[in-house]
């Protein structure tokens, strides 16, 4: 049972060595260890603070990014809308210009047709008049022996002919 109950000498030297180790550690090791622990604690606190600040910045950047994304989508929609309106306007202008040009061409063609029609009618009337005069002349030559009476009758017929 000697092993279970220590001797007074053993207890004394154990206490002396413990105190001596405690004093040496207290004088030389505890201040650096405490400084190191304080520095470590401060480093950890700074890291946590930095992480919180970075997290806040990331949250702010995320909201700014989302806002920029919304603005970019709105800008894209606006640009697409403007482009569509410009396209529609260009198409409308082109159609209107084409209609105007077609109207001008049709009017010009109708005017040219009318002029040619009038020229043709005038030519036909002149030819008909000439033929009528020739026919009348031939008939009158036979019927009128007098040249003077003949010319009088031609003038009378010419005055009755109406030219449009």
Number of C-alpha atoms within 10 A of each C-alpha: 5 6 6 6 7 10 10 9 9 10 11 11 11 12 12 12 12 12 12 12 12 13 13 12 13 12 11 10 12 14 12 11 13 11 11 12 12 12 12 12 12 12 12 12 12 12 12 12 12 12 12 12 12 12 12 12 12 13 12 12 12 12 12 12 13 12 12 12 12 12 12 12 12 12 12 12 12 12 12 12 12 12 12 12 12 12 12 12 12 12 12 12 12 12 12 12 12 12 12 12 12 12 12 12 12 12 12 12 12 12 12 12 12 12 12 12 12 13 12 12 14 14 12 12 17 13 12 12 17 12 12 15 16 12 12 16 17 12 11 19 13 9 10 15 10 10 11 9 11 17 14 10 15 15 10 11 14 12 8 9 10 8 9 7
